[in-house]
């Protein structure tokens, strides 16, 4: 009998799709023995990262099995087949159903088997009587030989190919993404040395995050088209639209600073926060541009209109940003929504401040120069004097 080893792992309740072990690498190939050898090399590579813990495999260890080899010539001489011998062995060791009995609403099979059952030893199996078609019986060792061998009790397959998954945990407080990024070059070097029919695939959190991002990125083109359409209807100018879009990337400054300060990863939930941030920043830019246009329509020059619009819209924009930031504080320190909350808080606060500085400067640089170029040049003083009355 071979000993069994249990791998225990205590982890908090997972939010979102269950992943299990955060680090997972699948070794896929046609030969299970070669797959095992590659998996052992992969484990040595993963162990080089100091923050990995409890490296294990979903199947790996071989087990000792008892092989019964039937002498086909002797079996045919006795009128037996391999299937008949297998049925007899199964009935002696595991049992064969003889009748069902009812237990309430359930039917339970009654099995008939040797009294010693699964505790039969090899010596007992050798002398196990085998019934012949003529009514006689012979010991099993007359037509079969016994021997021990090593075999794989379990082989997982993926796409009909043997697949061995290496699983590992990371130290508390270490993002799995950092371990995956650090191991990527070394695993790529190992993959380059493999035969063509063998490969190493990344699973775990990296695979699930890629699937989630792909589902979101698939609808981003439609989202951008709708946003641009709404902005064009509101602004009615490609120039003003370009100014609004130039302000949107400013939010990434605050997103990066907030995530670095909080230690949150730029994962799937944080990306959702960045996408939501696009509309918030664009809204502030549209409000400021509309106010500048209203001031210009009232007869003010471009620099004066910009100063007046920034002064009148500073308080509403900053109060709206502050209320949003304060409203996100309750979920900022939760496990699932923390990254999104910090991304929105940092990005909106920094982008609101920069919008009040960058957008007015850009507006004056663009429209102020055009207004100066189209302003009529005043006539010289001599040309503006009235003609003198010359009397003869």
C-alpha positions as a Markdown table, in Angstrom:
| # | Residue | x | y | z |
|---|---|---|---|---|
| 1 | Unk | 0.0 | 0.0 | 0.0 |
| 2 | Unk | 1.3 | 3.5 | -0.9 |
| 3 | Unk | 1.0 | 6.4 | 1.5 |
| 4 | Unk | -1.3 | 9.4 | 0.7 |
| 5 | Unk | -0.4 | 13.0 | 1.4 |
| 6 | Unk | -3.1 | 15.6 | 2.0 |
| 7 | Unk | -2.5 | 19.2 | 0.9 |
| 8 | Unk | -4.5 | 21.6 | 3.1 |
| 9 | Unk | -5.1 | 25.2 | 2.3 |
| 10 | Unk | -7.1 | 27.8 | 4.3 |
| 11 | Unk | -8.2 | 30.8 | 2.4 |
| 12 | Unk | -11.0 | 33.4 | 2.7 |
| 13 | Unk | -14.3 | 33.1 | 0.8 |
| 14 | Unk | -13.7 | 33.9 | -2.9 |
| 15 | Unk | -15.6 | 36.8 | -4.5 |
| 16 | Unk | -16.6 | 36.4 | -8.1 |
| 17 | Unk | -15.8 | 33.3 | -10.1 |
| 18 | Unk | -14.1 | 30.6 | -7.9 |
| 19 | Unk | -10.5 | 30.2 | -8.9 |
| 20 | Unk | -9.0 | 28.1 | -6.1 |
| 21 | Unk | -5.2 | 28.3 | -6.1 |
| 22 | Unk | -4.1 | 31.7 | -7.4 |
| 23 | Unk | -1.1 | 30.4 | -9.3 |
| 24 | Unk | -1.9 | 27.6 | -11.8 |
| 25 | Unk | 0.1 | 26.4 | -14.7 |
| 26 | Unk | -1.1 | 23.5 | -17.0 |
| 27 | Unk | 1.4 | 21.2 | -18.7 |
| 28 | Unk | -0.3 | 19.6 | -21.7 |
| 29 | Unk | 1.1 | 16.8 | -23.9 |
| 30 | Unk | 0.4 | 13.3 | -25.3 |
| 31 | Unk | 2.6 | 11.2 | -22.9 |
| 32 | Unk | 1.7 | 11.3 | -19.2 |
| 33 | Unk | 5.2 | 10.3 | -18.2 |
| 34 | Unk | 6.8 | 13.2 | -20.1 |
| 35 | Unk | 4.2 | 15.6 | -18.8 |
| 36 | Unk | 5.2 | 14.6 | -15.3 |
| 37 | Unk | 8.9 | 15.3 | -16.0 |
| 38 | Unk | 8.1 | 18.7 | -17.5 |
| 39 | Unk | 5.8 | 19.5 | -14.5 |
| 40 | Unk | 8.7 | 18.8 | -12.1 |
| 41 | Unk | 11.0 | 21.2 | -14.0 |
| 42 | Unk | 8.2 | 23.8 | -13.9 |
| 43 | Unk | 7.9 | 23.3 | -10.1 |
| 44 | Unk | 11.6 | 24.1 | -9.8 |
| 45 | Unk | 11.1 | 27.3 | -11.8 |
| 46 | Unk | 8.0 | 28.4 | -9.7 |
| 47 | Unk | 9.9 | 27.7 | -6.5 |
| 48 | Unk | 12.6 | 30.3 | -7.5 |
| 49 | Unk | 10.1 | 33.0 | -6.7 |
| 50 | Unk | 10.5 | 33.6 | -3.0 |
| 51 | Unk | 6.9 | 34.4 | -2.3 |
| 52 | Unk | 5.3 | 31.1 | -3.6 |
| 53 | Unk | 3.9 | 28.7 | -1.0 |
| 54 | Unk | 2.7 | 25.1 | -1.0 |
| 55 | Unk | 3.5 | 24.0 | -4.6 |
| 56 | Unk | 1.5 | 20.9 | -5.5 |
| 57 | Unk | 0.0 | 19.1 | -8.4 |
| 58 | Unk | -3.6 | 17.9 | -9.1 |
| 59 | Unk | -2.1 | 14.5 | -10.0 |
| 60 | Unk | 1.4 | 13.3 | -10.0 |
| 61 | Unk | 2.3 | 10.4 | -7.7 |
| 62 | Unk | 2.1 | 6.9 | -9.0 |
| 63 | Unk | 0.5 | 4.0 | -7.0 |
| 64 | Unk | 1.5 | 0.4 | -6.7 |
| 65 | Unk | -1.0 | -1.9 | -8.4 |
| 66 | Unk | -1.4 | -5.6 | -8.6 |
| 67 | Unk | -1.4 | -6.8 | -12.2 |
| 68 | Unk | -3.0 | -10.1 | -13.1 |
| 69 | Unk | -1.7 | -11.4 | -16.4 |
| 70 | Unk | -3.9 | -14.1 | -18.0 |
| 71 | Unk | -2.2 | -16.9 | -19.9 |
| 72 | Unk | -4.4 | -16.8 | -22.9 |
| 73 | Unk | -3.5 | -20.3 | -24.2 |
| 74 | Unk | -4.3 | -21.9 | -20.9 |
| 75 | Unk | -7.5 | -19.9 | -20.5 |
| 76 | Unk | -8.7 | -21.0 | -23.9 |
| 77 | Unk | -7.8 | -24.6 | -23.1 |
| 78 | Unk | -10.0 | -24.4 | -20.0 |
| 79 | Unk | -12.8 | -22.7 | -21.9 |
| 80 | Unk | -12.4 | -19.3 | -20.2 |
| 81 | Unk | -12.0 | -15.7 | -21.4 |
| 82 | Unk | -10.3 | -12.7 | -19.9 |
| 83 | Unk | -13.8 | -11.1 | -19.4 |
| 84 | Unk | -15.0 | -14.2 | -17.4 |
| 85 | Unk | -11.9 | -14.1 | -15.2 |
| 86 | Unk | -12.3 | -10.3 | -14.6 |
| 87 | Unk | -15.9 | -10.8 | -13.7 |
| 88 | Unk | -15.0 | -13.5 | -11.2 |
| 89 | Unk | -12.3 | -11.4 | -9.6 |
| 90 | Unk | -14.6 | -8.4 | -9.4 |
| 91 | Unk | -17.3 | -10.5 | -7.7 |
| 92 | Unk | -14.7 | -11.8 | -5.2 |
| 93 | Unk | -13.1 | -8.5 | -4.4 |
| 94 | Unk | -15.8 | -5.8 | -4.9 |
| 95 | Unk | -18.9 | -8.0 | -5.1 |
| 96 | Unk | -21.7 | -8.5 | -7.6 |
| 97 | Unk | -25.3 | -7.3 | -7.2 |
| 98 | Unk | -27.7 | -10.2 | -6.6 |
| 99 | Unk | -31.0 | -8.4 | -5.7 |
| 100 | Unk | -32.2 | -4.9 | -4.6 |
| 101 | Unk | -34.0 | -4.2 | -1.4 |
| 102 | Unk | -36.3 | -1.2 | -0.8 |
| 103 | Unk | -35.4 | 1.4 | 1.9 |
| 104 | Unk | -38.3 | 3.9 | 1.9 |
| 105 | Unk | -38.3 | 5.4 | -1.6 |
| 106 | Unk | -34.8 | 4.1 | -2.4 |
| 107 | Unk | -33.6 | 0.8 | -3.9 |
| 108 | Unk | -30.3 | -0.5 | -2.5 |
| 109 | Unk | -28.4 | -3.3 | -4.2 |
| 110 | Unk | -27.3 | -6.3 | -2.2 |
| 111 | Unk | -23.8 | -7.4 | -3.1 |
| 112 | Unk | -22.4 | -10.9 | -2.8 |
| 113 | Unk | -18.7 | -11.2 | -2.4 |
| 114 | Unk | -16.0 | -13.1 | -0.7 |
| 115 | Unk | -16.1 | -12.7 | 3.1 |
| 116 | Unk | -12.5 | -11.4 | 3.0 |
| 117 | Unk | -13.4 | -8.9 | 0.2 |
| 118 | Unk | -10.9 | -6.2 | -0.5 |
| 119 | Unk | -8.5 | -7.6 | 2.2 |
| 120 | Unk | -7.7 | -10.6 | 0.0 |
| 121 | Unk | -3.9 | -11.1 | -0.2 |
| 122 | Unk | -1.9 | -12.2 | -3.2 |
| 123 | Unk | -1.4 | -15.6 | -1.7 |
| 124 | Unk | -5.2 | -16.0 | -1.3 |
| 125 | Unk | -5.8 | -14.8 | -4.8 |
| 126 | Unk | -3.4 | -17.4 | -6.1 |
| 127 | Unk | -5.6 | -20.1 | -4.7 |
| 128 | Unk | -8.9 | -18.5 | -5.5 |
| 129 | Unk | -11.1 | -21.1 | -7.2 |
| 130 | Unk | -12.2 | -20.3 | -10.8 |
| 131 | Unk | -15.3 | -22.1 | -12.0 |
| 132 | Unk | -15.1 | -23.8 | -15.4 |
| 133 | Unk | -17.9 | -24.4 | -17.9 |
| 134 | Unk | -17.9 | -28.1 | -17.2 |
| 135 | Unk | -18.6 | -27.5 | -13.5 |
| 136 | Unk | -15.1 | -28.1 | -12.2 |
| 137 | Unk | -12.9 | -25.4 | -10.6 |
| 138 | Unk | -9.2 | -24.7 | -10.8 |
| 139 | Unk | -7.0 | -22.3 | -8.8 |
| 140 | Unk | -6.4 | -18.9 | -10.4 |
| 141 | Unk | -2.6 | -19.3 | -10.4 |
| 142 | Unk | -3.1 | -22.1 | -13.0 |
| 143 | Unk | -4.0 | -19.7 | -15.7 |
| 144 | Unk | -2.7 | -16.3 | -14.3 |
| 145 | Unk | 0.4 | -14.8 | -12.9 |
| 146 | Unk | 0.6 | -12.0 | -10.4 |
| 147 | Unk | 3.0 | -9.1 | -10.1 |
| 148 | Unk | 3.2 | -5.5 | -8.8 |
| 149 | Unk | 3.7 | -2.4 | -11.0 |
| 150 | Unk | 3.6 | 1.3 | -10.7 |
| 151 | Unk | 0.7 | 3.1 | -12.4 |
| 152 | Unk | -1.0 | 6.5 | -12.4 |
| 153 | Unk | -4.3 | 6.1 | -10.5 |
| 154 | Unk | -5.6 | 9.4 | -12.0 |
| 155 | Unk | -4.8 | 11.3 | -15.2 |
| 156 | Unk | -6.8 | 14.5 | -15.9 |
| 157 | Unk | -7.3 | 15.3 | -19.5 |
| 158 | Unk | -8.1 | 18.6 | -21.3 |
| 159 | Unk | -9.0 | 18.5 | -24.9 |
| 160 | Unk | -8.4 | 14.7 | -24.8 |
| 161 | Unk | -4.8 | 15.2 | -23.9 |
| 162 | Unk | -3.2 | 14.5 | -20.5 |
| 163 | Unk | -3.0 | 17.7 | -18.5 |
| 164 | Unk | -1.1 | 18.1 | -15.2 |
| 165 | Unk | -1.8 | 21.3 | -13.3 |
| 166 | Unk | 0.8 | 22.8 | -11.0 |
| 167 | Unk | -0.8 | 24.8 | -8.2 |
| 168 | Unk | 0.7 | 27.2 | -5.8 |
| 169 | Unk | -0.2 | 29.9 | -3.3 |
| 170 | Unk | 1.5 | 33.2 | -2.6 |
| 171 | Unk | 2.6 | 34.8 | 0.6 |
| 172 | Unk | -0.1 | 37.0 | 2.4 |
| 173 | Unk | -0.2 | 40.5 | 1.0 |
| 174 | Unk | 1.5 | 39.6 | -2.2 |
| 175 | Unk | -0.6 | 40.1 | -5.4 |
| 176 | Unk | -0.7 | 37.0 | -7.5 |
| 177 | Unk | -0.2 | 39.2 | -10.6 |
| 178 | Unk | 3.2 | 40.2 | -9.4 |
| 179 | Unk | 4.3 | 36.6 | -9.0 |
| 180 | Unk | 2.9 | 35.7 | -12.5 |
| 181 | Unk | 4.8 | 38.7 | -14.1 |
| 182 | Unk | 8.0 | 37.7 | -12.3 |
| 183 | Unk | 7.8 | 34.1 | -13.4 |
| 184 | Unk | 6.7 | 34.8 | -17.0 |
| 185 | Unk | 10.3 | 35.2 | -18.5 |
| 186 | Unk | 11.6 | 32.0 | -16.8 |
| 187 | Unk | 8.5 | 30.0 | -17.9 |
| 188 | Unk | 8.9 | 31.3 | -21.4 |
| 189 | Unk | 12.5 | 30.0 | -21.4 |
| 190 | Unk | 11.3 | 26.6 | -20.2 |
| 191 | Unk | 8.6 | 26.5 | -22.8 |
| 192 | Unk | 11.2 | 27.2 | -25.6 |
| 193 | Unk | 13.0 | 23.9 | -24.6 |
| 194 | Unk | 9.9 | 21.7 | -24.8 |
| 195 | Unk | 9.1 | 19.4 | -27.8 |
| 196 | Unk | 6.5 | 20.8 | -30.2 |
| 197 | Unk | 3.6 | 18.7 | -28.9 |
| 198 | Unk | 4.1 | 19.8 | -25.3 |
| 199 | Unk | 3.1 | 23.2 | -24.0 |
| 200 | Unk | 2.6 | 25.2 | -20.7 |
| 201 | Unk | -0.6 | 27.2 | -20.2 |
| 202 | Unk | -1.3 | 29.8 | -17.6 |
| 203 | Unk | -4.4 | 29.2 | -15.5 |
| 204 | Unk | -5.7 | 30.5 | -12.2 |
| 205 | Unk | -6.3 | 34.1 | -11.5 |
| 206 | Unk | -4.5 | 35.2 | -14.7 |
| 207 | Unk | -6.7 | 33.1 | -16.9 |
| 208 | Unk | -10.0 | 34.2 | -15.2 |
| 209 | Unk | -8.9 | 37.9 | -15.3 |
| 210 | Unk | -8.2 | 37.6 | -19.0 |
| 211 | Unk | -11.6 | 36.1 | -19.7 |
| 212 | Unk | -13.3 | 38.9 | -17.6 |
| 213 | Unk | -11.3 | 41.6 | -19.4 |
| 214 | Unk | -12.1 | 40.1 | -22.8 |
| 215 | Unk | -15.8 | 40.3 | -22.1 |
| 216 | Unk | -15.5 | 43.9 | -21.1 |
| 217 | Unk | -13.2 | 45.0 | -23.9 |
| 218 | Unk | -15.6 | 43.4 | -26.5 |
| 219 | Unk | -18.2 | 46.2 | -25.8 |
| 220 | Unk | -15.7 | 49.1 | -25.4 |
| 221 | Unk | -15.8 | 50.1 | -29.1 |
| 222 | Unk | -19.6 | 50.4 | -28.9 |
| 223 | Unk | -19.3 | 52.4 | -25.7 |
| 224 | Unk | -16.8 | 54.8 | -27.2 |
| 225 | Unk | -19.0 | 55.3 | -30.3 |
| 226 | Unk | -22.0 | 56.2 | -28.1 |
| 227 | Unk | -19.9 | 58.6 | -25.9 |
| 228 | Unk | -18.5 | 60.4 | -29.0 |
| 229 | Unk | -22.0 | 60.6 | -30.5 |
| 230 | Unk | -23.4 | 62.2 | -27.3 |
| 231 | Unk | -20.5 | 64.6 | -27.0 |
| 232 | Unk | -20.9 | 65.7 | -30.6 |
| 233 | Unk | -24.6 | 66.3 | -30.2 |
| 234 | Unk | -23.8 | 68.4 | -27.1 |
| 235 | Unk | -20.7 | 70.3 | -28.3 |
| 236 | Unk | -21.5 | 70.6 | -32.0 |
| 237 | Unk | -17.8 | 71.1 | -32.8 |
| 238 | Unk | -14.9 | 68.8 | -33.6 |
| 239 | Unk | -12.5 | 71.3 | -31.9 |
| 240 | Unk | -14.3 | 71.3 | -28.6 |
| 241 | Unk | -14.7 | 67.6 | -28.8 |
| 242 | Unk | -11.0 | 67.2 | -29.2 |
| 243 | Unk | -10.5 | 69.4 | -26.1 |
| 244 | Unk | -12.8 | 67.2 | -24.0 |
| 245 | Unk | -11.1 | 64.0 | -25.1 |
| 246 | Unk | -7.6 | 65.5 | -24.3 |
| 247 | Unk | -8.7 | 66.0 | -20.7 |
| 248 | Unk | -9.8 | 62.3 | -20.2 |
| 249 | Unk | -6.3 | 60.8 | -20.0 |
| 250 | Unk | -5.5 | 63.1 | -17.1 |
| 251 | Unk | -7.5 | 60.8 | -14.8 |
| 252 | Unk | -4.8 | 58.1 | -15.2 |
| 253 | Unk | -2.4 | 60.2 | -13.1 |
| 254 | Unk | -4.7 | 60.1 | -10.2 |
| 255 | Unk | -5.6 | 56.4 | -10.7 |
| 256 | Unk | -1.9 | 55.4 | -10.6 |
| 257 | Unk | -1.2 | 57.5 | -7.6 |
| 258 | Unk | -4.2 | 56.2 | -5.7 |
| 259 | Unk | -3.5 | 52.5 | -6.5 |
| 260 | Unk | 0.1 | 52.8 | -5.5 |
| 261 | Unk | -0.7 | 54.5 | -2.3 |
| 262 | Unk | -3.4 | 52.0 | -1.3 |
| 263 | Unk | -1.5 | 48.9 | -2.6 |
| 264 | Unk | -4.4 | 47.8 | -4.7 |
| 265 | Unk | -3.8 | 46.0 | -8.0 |
| 266 | Unk | -4.9 | 47.2 | -11.4 |
| 267 | Unk | -7.2 | 44.3 | -11.9 |
| 268 | Unk | -10.6 | 43.7 | -13.5 |
| 269 | Unk | -12.5 | 45.7 | -10.9 |
| 270 | Unk | -10.1 | 48.6 | -11.1 |
| 271 | Unk | -10.5 | 48.7 | -14.9 |
| 272 | Unk | -14.2 | 49.0 | -14.4 |
| 273 | Unk | -13.6 | 52.0 | -12.3 |
| 274 | Unk | -11.4 | 53.6 | -15.0 |
| 275 | Unk | -14.1 | 53.1 | -17.5 |
| 276 | Unk | -16.6 | 54.8 | -15.3 |
| 277 | Unk | -14.1 | 57.6 | -14.7 |
| 278 | Unk | -14.2 | 58.5 | -18.4 |
| 279 | Unk | -17.7 | 59.7 | -18.2 |
| 280 | Unk | -17.2 | 61.7 | -15.0 |
| 281 | Unk | -14.1 | 63.6 | -16.4 |
| 282 | Unk | -15.8 | 64.3 | -19.7 |
| 283 | Unk | -18.9 | 65.7 | -17.9 |
| 284 | Unk | -16.7 | 68.2 | -16.0 |
| 285 | Unk | -15.0 | 69.2 | -19.2 |
| 286 | Unk | -18.3 | 69.7 | -21.1 |
| 287 | Unk | -19.7 | 71.8 | -18.2 |
| 288 | Unk | -16.6 | 74.1 | -18.3 |
| 289 | Unk | -16.6 | 74.5 | -22.0 |
| 290 | Unk | -20.4 | 75.3 | -22.1 |
| 291 | Unk | -19.8 | 78.0 | -19.5 |
| 292 | Unk | -16.9 | 79.5 | -21.5 |
| 293 | Unk | -19.1 | 79.6 | -24.6 |
| 294 | Unk | -21.9 | 81.3 | -22.6 |
| 295 | Unk | -19.5 | 83.9 | -21.4 |
| 296 | Unk | -18.2 | 84.5 | -24.9 |
| 297 | Unk | -21.8 | 84.8 | -26.2 |
| 298 | Unk | -22.3 | 87.6 | -23.6 |
| 299 | Unk | -19.6 | 89.6 | -25.4 |
| 300 | Unk | -16.5 | 88.8 | -23.3 |
| 301 | Unk | -13.1 | 88.2 | -24.9 |
| 302 | Unk | -11.6 | 84.6 | -24.8 |
| 303 | Unk | -9.2 | 85.2 | -21.8 |
| 304 | Unk | -11.9 | 87.1 | -19.8 |
| 305 | Unk | -14.5 | 84.4 | -20.6 |
| 306 | Unk | -12.2 | 81.6 | -19.5 |
| 307 | Unk | -11.4 | 83.4 | -16.2 |
| 308 | Unk | -15.0 | 84.1 | -15.5 |
| 309 | Unk | -16.1 | 80.5 | -16.4 |
| 310 | Unk | -13.4 | 78.9 | -14.2 |
| 311 | Unk | -14.4 | 81.1 | -11.3 |
| 312 | Unk | -18.1 | 80.3 | -11.5 |
| 313 | Unk | -17.7 | 76.6 | -12.1 |
| 314 | Unk | -14.8 | 75.9 | -9.7 |
| 315 | Unk | -17.1 | 75.3 | -6.7 |
| 316 | Unk | -19.7 | 73.1 | -8.5 |
| 317 | Unk | -17.0 | 70.9 | -10.1 |
| 318 | Unk | -15.0 | 70.4 | -7.0 |
| 319 | Unk | -18.0 | 69.9 | -4.7 |
| 320 | Unk | -19.3 | 67.2 | -7.1 |
| 321 | Unk | -15.9 | 65.5 | -7.1 |
| 322 | Unk | -15.6 | 65.7 | -3.3 |
| 323 | Unk | -19.1 | 64.3 | -2.8 |
| 324 | Unk | -18.3 | 61.4 | -5.1 |
| 325 | Unk | -15.0 | 60.7 | -3.3 |
| 326 | Unk | -16.6 | 60.8 | 0.1 |
| 327 | Unk | -19.4 | 58.5 | -1.0 |
| 328 | Unk | -16.9 | 55.9 | -2.1 |
| 329 | Unk | -15.0 | 55.8 | 1.2 |
| 330 | Unk | -17.3 | 53.1 | 2.8 |
| 331 | Unk | -16.4 | 50.6 | 0.0 |
| 332 | Unk | -12.8 | 51.7 | -0.4 |
| 333 | Unk | -11.5 | 49.2 | 2.2 |
| 334 | Unk | -13.6 | 46.2 | 1.2 |
| 335 | Unk | -11.9 | 43.2 | -0.5 |
| 336 | Unk | -13.8 | 43.2 | -3.8 |
| 337 | Unk | -14.7 | 46.9 | -4.5 |
| 338 | Unk | -11.6 | 48.5 | -2.9 |
| 339 | Unk | -9.5 | 48.7 | -6.2 |
| 340 | Unk | -12.4 | 50.3 | -8.1 |
| 341 | Unk | -13.1 | 52.8 | -5.3 |
| 342 | Unk | -9.5 | 54.0 | -5.1 |
| 343 | Unk | -9.3 | 54.2 | -8.9 |
| 344 | Unk | -12.3 | 56.4 | -9.1 |
| 345 | Unk | -11.4 | 58.5 | -6.0 |
| 346 | Unk | -7.9 | 59.3 | -7.1 |
| 347 | Unk | -8.6 | 59.7 | -10.8 |
| 348 | Unk | -11.6 | 62.0 | -10.3 |
| 349 | Unk | -10.0 | 64.2 | -7.7 |
| 350 | Unk | -6.8 | 64.8 | -9.7 |
| 351 | Unk | -8.6 | 65.1 | -13.1 |
| 352 | Unk | -11.0 | 67.7 | -11.7 |
| 353 | Unk | -8.1 | 69.9 | -10.5 |
| 354 | Unk | -6.2 | 69.4 | -13.7 |
| 355 | Unk | -9.3 | 70.1 | -15.8 |
| 356 | Unk | -9.6 | 73.6 | -14.3 |
| 357 | Unk | -6.0 | 74.3 | -15.2 |
| 358 | Unk | -5.3 | 72.4 | -18.4 |
| 359 | Unk | -8.6 | 72.9 | -20.3 |
| 360 | Unk | -8.7 | 76.7 | -19.9 |
| 361 | Unk | -5.1 | 77.0 | -20.9 |
| 362 | Unk | -5.8 | 74.8 | -24.0 |
| 363 | Unk | -8.9 | 76.8 | -24.8 |
| 364 | Unk | -7.1 | 80.2 | -24.6 |
| 365 | Unk | -4.2 | 78.9 | -26.7 |
| 366 | Unk | -6.5 | 77.6 | -29.4 |
| 367 | Unk | -9.4 | 80.1 | -29.6 |
| 368 | Unk | -7.5 | 83.1 | -28.2 |
| 369 | Unk | -5.0 | 83.0 | -31.0 |
| 370 | Unk | -7.8 | 82.7 | -33.6 |
| 371 | Unk | -9.7 | 85.6 | -32.1 |
| 372 | Unk | -6.6 | 87.8 | -32.3 |
| 373 | Unk | -5.9 | 86.8 | -35.9 |
| 374 | Unk | -9.5 | 87.8 | -36.9 |
| 375 | Unk | -9.7 | 91.0 | -34.9 |
| 376 | Unk | -9.7 | 94.0 | -37.3 |
| 377 | Unk | -6.6 | 96.2 | -37.2 |
| 378 | Unk | -7.4 | 99.7 | -36.0 |
| 379 | Unk | -6.7 | 102.6 | -38.4 |
| 380 | Unk | -3.7 | 104.9 | -37.7 |
| 381 | Unk | -4.5 | 108.2 | -35.9 |
| 382 | Unk | -3.7 | 110.3 | -39.0 |
| 383 | Unk | -6.3 | 108.4 | -41.1 |
| 384 | Unk | -9.0 | 109.0 | -38.5 |
| 385 | Unk | -8.7 | 112.8 | -38.4 |
| 386 | Unk | -11.6 | 114.6 | -40.1 |
| 387 | Unk | -10.8 | 116.7 | -43.2 |
| 388 | Unk | -10.0 | 120.3 | -42.5 |
| 389 | Unk | -12.3 | 122.9 | -44.1 |
| 390 | Unk | -9.9 | 124.8 | -46.5 |
| 391 | Unk | -11.3 | 128.1 | -47.5 |
| 392 | Unk | -10.1 | 130.0 | -50.5 |
